[in-house]
C-alpha cells in the first residue's frame, strides 16, 4: 500500500498520467489524463480552471482515485 502526502500528490499524479498506458486508465480519469497529456506543465489550479470546477474538490477526487489505483497494483 502506498501512502502519499498531498504535497507530493500532484507531481506524482501528473507523472503517472503522462506515462500510463491508455488501457490502464479508469474511465472516470480519461478526460483528466487527456488534458494533462495535451498540457504537460499544467498545474492543479489550471486544470480546475480548465474543467470549471473547484480546485479543492478536484484535488480530493484525484487523490482518492489515484490512491485506489495505487492500492490495486
Secondary structure, 3 states (H helix, E strand, C coil): CCCCCHHHHHHHHHHHHHHCCHHHCCHHHHHHHHHHHHCCCCCHHHHHHHHCCCHHHHHHHHHHHHHHHHHHC
